[in-house]
Amino acid sequence: MVGQEDEINFFVERLPNHLDKGEISMIISKLGDMHPADIAEIIRSVSDENAIVIIRLLNEEIRADVVAELEQEEREKLLEELPATEIAESVLTKMDSDDAADLLSELPPEKQSRVINALEDTDQAQDLLDLLTYDEDSAGGLMAKELIKVKENWSVKECEVELRKQAEEVDDVHTVYVVNEEDKLEGIISLKALILNSPDTQVKDISKTDIISIKASANSTEVSRIMDKYDLVVLPVVDENNYLVGRITIDDVVDVIVEEAEKDYQMLSGISEDVESSDNIWQLTRARFPWLLVGMVGGILGAWVVNFFEKDASPALLVFIPLIAAMGGNVGIQSSALIVQGIANQSLSGSILSKLFKELGVGIVNGLLCGILLFVVNILIGKSFEYSFAISISLLSVIIFAAVFGTWIPLFFNKIKIDPALATGPFITTANDIFGLFLYFYICKILIT
């Protein structure tokens, strides 16, 4: 892998020199030995002008794969420079319909129309127009139109003839779908069954009818959940009337899972929009500032709590403020992270009340363990029994509160149809800082005479 990276870097460094000398055949030769993902990495590293040169030097098969490997922003910039006819003839025609539809959706409406009109294959153009009608985060937005289907009343011999025709349009044959005369999905049939049965056997007699499918209107999260639950590599997509309209493969779902993980991680870190490190200063600031503002307001309220108890707070109590804040924040994030994960993969069971009681129990156990440990440490370093006991009881209370609060907030957010991932990170930490400090000083005020 290191050698491959070195080769890419060397190519990028030498590319301007090769172009100046007109060594086009050498460039084509080197690109021909590379993986599309590596060529996409090269395009990211060169000027826009040289990126266009590289794209045009690639053969059509590789060109489509390279364009598909590019990030959306890079692809948009590249497609701005290519004319509509070139995009249609040398890129879209070699792409699977789902990738082609994604590419089209990134184009301005006017150019999108020109590209579709430039397609010679009217069936492909219609398929792309159909795919563009679906929301990008739905099963319809993820699916591809390329699939192999046979009629349930066909014989095995008829199927074999039809399979040869349809397979020319499909790169990978995952499943053969069985439909009725109206094109409604009835089942699937394996290639093994077609090979082992006699030519006169009817498809409906050897097809499997207990299949899992998904509606085109279902969201992408549901798609990934179903494919993960049933260990599927391909999932048929049907419309509301059970007409077979497409299929989703595992590679498309992996992209969804990665995007969702990145989104949740950003929310956990206090970033409210989907941004990249390459975005401009304004975009990054807009995504990060709202939660920084929440944190600042929380800090001000926390300072107010400390000021409110200032007359009752001795220097010995002030020393433990960072510990109380840190423990409350950590426990809250742990609790909310587990709930958010359970909501995402739909593994949560039982009522909200049962979950709160369970987390209450966890909070009590963890609080007792930490409280006892803190009590022993304070005694060993010479603190009085009264102070040590009060601080430990306060820590126990803060941990219990943080555990229950960290569980309830994401459940509440999910109930009111707000992404529960928002409950983690800065929100939970800030809230626990404020209420944790209040509990700490209030309990210590009561217990220390």
N, C-alpha and C positions, 0 to 999 in steps of 0.2 A: 504493500500500500504506500509506503514511504517512497519507493522507487517510482511508482505511478505518479505521485504528487510532484516529484522532482522532474519527471518527464513533461508534465503539464506546464510547470513553471518555465522549463527550458524552452518549450514550444512558444509560450507567450512572449518570452524575451526575444526570440529569434524571428517571430512573425513579421515585424516591420521590415527587417532586413531582407527576408525572403520575398516580400511583396515589392520592395524597391528594386530587387534584382529580377523580378518577373518570374520567379521560380514557382509557378503555379502548380506544375505537376508534382513537385516535391511536397507542397502543402497538401494537395489532394491525397497523395500516397500516405502521408503521416496521419491525416484525419481518417482515412479509410481503415486504419488499424486500431482506432480508438472506440471506446464505448460511448454511446450517445450522452450518458451522464458526464463523462469526462469532457466531451466537446462542449456541453452546456457550461461546464465550469470555466473552460477557456473563454467562451463568449462573455461570461460575467467579468472576466479580467481584462478584456481588450476594449478599445474605443468603439463607439457605436458604428463608426464607419467600417472598421475592420470586422465587426460582428456581422454586418450585412454581407461583406465579402465572403466570410466563412460559410454563412448560410447558403449562399448562392453556389458555392463550390461543392456542396454536399449532394450526393444523389438523393432522389426524392424519398426513398424509403427511410434513409438515415435522417434526412431533414425533418420529417414529421416527428420522429422520435426525439430529436434534439429540442425542437420547439416545445414538445410536451414536457420535457425535463426542466425547462426554464421556469423561474418564479414569475408570478403574474405581472409584477411591475416591469421585469426585464422583457417579458414577452410582449407586453403592450408597447413598449418603446421600440422594439424590433418591428412589430407589425405596422407601426405608423409609417415606416420607411418602405415597406413592401407594397406594390400595387395590388388591387383587389384580385386581378386575374392570376397573379403569381401565388397569392395566398390560396386561392381556390384550387388551382391546377397542381401545384407542387407541394402543398401542405395538407389541406383538408382531405383531399382524395385518398391520402395514404394513412389517415388517422382513423381510429375507431370513432364511432359516432358520438360517444360520451365526451371524449377528449376534444373532438371537433366542435361540439356544441359549447363546451367551456371556453374554447378559444374565441368562437364567434361572439359569445356574451360579453367578452372584454373589449370588443370593437365599438366605436361610436355607431349609432343607429344608421347613419347614412352609408358608412363604409360596410357595415354589416349587410345591408341590402345589396350593395354592389357585389360583394363576395358571393352571396347566395345566387344572385342572377348569373354570375360567371361560372357556376357549376354546370357541367354538361350533363351529369347524371341527375335527372329530375327526381328519381326515387330518393337519392341521397339528400337532395335539397329539401324534399318534403319531410324526411326523417329528422333533419336538423331543425326545421321549423317547428315540428312537433315537440322536440326536446326543449326548445327555447321557451315553450309555454309553461313549463314546470318551474316551480321555485327551486333555486339552486340547492337548498337545504332539504329537499324532499327526495323520496325514492326515485321519482320521475326525473329529477335533476341529476341523479347519480347514474342512472341506468344507461346502457348502450342498446342499440336496436339490433346489432348483429347477434343472431342466434340460429339454432337449427331446430326446426319443428316438423313433425309429421302428423298426418291425419290418423285418427284412431281406427278407421275402417280400412286402412291400407294393409297390404300384405308386407311381409319382411322383404320380399323381392322389390316391391315398389319403393319401399323405404331406402334400400341401398342405392337405387338409381337417383332418388331425390337428394340423398345425403351427399353424393358426389357433386351435385350441382350447387347445393347450399354451402358446402364446405369451402368453396373457392372464395367466398366473401367473409369467412370467419377464420381468424388466426389460430385461436385455441378452442377446440371442441370440448367443453366441460360437460355438457348435458344435452341430450336430445329430448325436446319437449313434445308431448302428445296433446293435440288439440282436436276438438270436434269440427264438424262442417262449418260452424259459425265462428271458428277461431278462438273458442273459449278453452282455457287450460283445463285439461282432464288428468294429466299425469306426466310421468317421465319414463323413458326406456333406456336401458344401458346398452352400450355398444356390444357388450358380452352377450346380452340376450339376443341381439340381432344376428350375431355370428353363430350362436349355438342352435337357434331354432330353424326349422325348415322354411324354405322360401314362401310356402303357401300360408304360413301362420299369420293370423291377423294381429296387428299391433295391440289392439285393446285387450287381447288375451294374455299378453306377456308384459304389459306396462304396469308401472307402480303408481297407484292412485293416491296414496296417503302422502302427499307432498306438502312442503311448506312454501308459501308464497307471501308476497306483501303488496299492499295497495300502493299505487303510484303516488298517492297523496300523503302517505306516511312520512314522518320526518326522518332525517338521517340518523338521529340517535337511536330510533327504533330499529332501523336497518342494521346498525352495528350490533345492537343488543341481540337481535334474532340470529344473526350469523355467528356471533360468539356463543350463544346458548346452544345452538344445534350443530356447531362445528362445520358450517357450510363454507364452500369455496365459491359457490355461485348461488344466486337467489333470483327466482323468476318474479317479474313485476306484472301485476294485472291492474286493470281499471276497475271502476265500481261494479261493472257487470261481469267481471272475471275474464275479460278478453286479455289474452297475452300481448303485452305491449313492449316488453324488453327484459333485460336481465342485468343484475349487478354482480360484479366479481369482487373477490376478496381484496385486490389491490386498491380498488376504489374505497372500500371500507377502511382500510389501513390509513388512507389519507384523512378520512373523517376523524378517526380515533386520534391521530396525531394532532390535527387542528383543534379538537376539543381539549386534549391534554394541554396544548400550548395556551389555549384560551383560559382554562382553569388555573394554570400556573401563573399567568399574568394577573388574573383577578386576585389570587392568593397573595401576590406581591404588591397589590394596590395599583394595578394598571387597568383602567376601565375600558380601553379600546384595544382592538387587535393591531398592534404596531410591531415594526421590526427595527433593529438597531440602525438600519440604513435610512430610516425615515428622517425627514427634516426636523429641525429644532421645534417648530411650532406643533407638529403632529405629536412628537414625544412629550412635549410640555402639556398639551391638551389632554393626553391620556393619563399622565401621572399627577398633575396638579390637584385634581379634585380630592383624591385620597390623601395627598399631603395636607390639604386644607382640613380634612376630617381629623387627621392626626394632630395638627396644630391646635384645632379647637379642643380636642380631647386633652392635649397637654395643658392648655389654659384652664380647663375645668379641673384637671388633676391638681394643678398649682393652687386653684381656689380651695379645693378640699384640704390641702396641706395648710393653707393660710387660715382656714376656718378652725382647724384644730391646733393652731399654733400655740395658744396659751397652755394647752394640755399636753403638748408633745415635747418630751424631753429629748436631748441629743441622742440618747440611747435608742429611742424609737425611730428617729430620722435616719439612722444608719441602715435600717432594714427596709427602707422604701424601695430601693432597686430590686431587692429579693422578692418582695410582695408583688410588685408590678410584673416582674419577669415570670414568676410562677403562675400568676393569674392568666397572663397572656399565653403562656405555653400550654397550659391545661385547656384553655378555651379553644385554641387552634387544633389541639389533638382531637377534642370532642367533635368540633365542627367538621374537621377533615374526614373523619369516619362517616359522619352522617351524609356529607356531600358525596362521598364515594358510593355509599349505599343507594342514594337517590339516583346517581348516574347509572349504576348497573342494575337498578331495580331489585336489589337483594334485601331491602329492608322489609321486615315483617312485624306484625303486631301494631298496637295503637301507639299514638304519640305519648300517651300517659305511661305506657309500659317502658318506652325508650327512656323517658325522663327518669323513671324510678331506677332503671338499670344504671344509667349514668350517675344518678345520685349515689348508688352503692359503690360504683367505681371511685367517685369523688371522695367518699368517706374513707375508703381503704387507702387510697393514695394520700389523702390529707393526713390521716393518722400516722402513716409511715414517715412522711416528710416532717410532720409536726413533732413526732418523737425524736427524730434525728436532729432537728433544729434545737429542741429542748436540751438534749444531751450536749450538743456543741456549746450552747450558751452557758450551761452549768460549768463545763470544762474550762471555758475562758474567763470564768469568774463573775458571770452575771447572777443577779439574785434570783431566787426561785420564783418570786412574784412576777418579775419582768420576763423570765424565760417561759413561764407558763402562759402569760398573757400573749406573748408574741407567737407561741406555738398554736394556741387556740385560734388566734387571728388568721394564721396561715391555713389552718384546717378549714376555717369558714370561707376564706377566699377561694381555696381550691374547690370546695363543694359548689360554691356559687358559680365559678368559672366553668365547671364541668356541666352543670345543668343549663346555664345560659348558652354555652357553646353548642349544646345539643338542640335547645329550643329554637334559637334564631334561624338556622338553616331550614328546619322543619316548618317554621312559620313562613319564611320567604317562599318556600316551595308551595305552601298552601295557597298563598295569594298570587301565585304564578310569576314570581320573580326568581331569577337564576340564583339558586342557593349558594353558588360559588362566591357570590358577593358577600356572603356572611363571614367568610374566612378572612385571614390576613388583617389589614388595618382596622376593619370594623370591629371584629371581636377583640383584638388587642386593645384598642382605644377604650371600648366600653368596659372591659375588665379592669383596665388601669384606673378608671374613675371610680367604679363601684368597689373595686378591691381596696383602694386606698381609703375610701369611706369606711368600709367594714373594718379595716385594720385599725384605724384611729379610734373608731367608735367603741370597738370591743376592748381595746387597750385602755381607753378612758374609763370604762366600766370596771374592769378587773384590777387596774392599778390604782391603789388608794394613796 
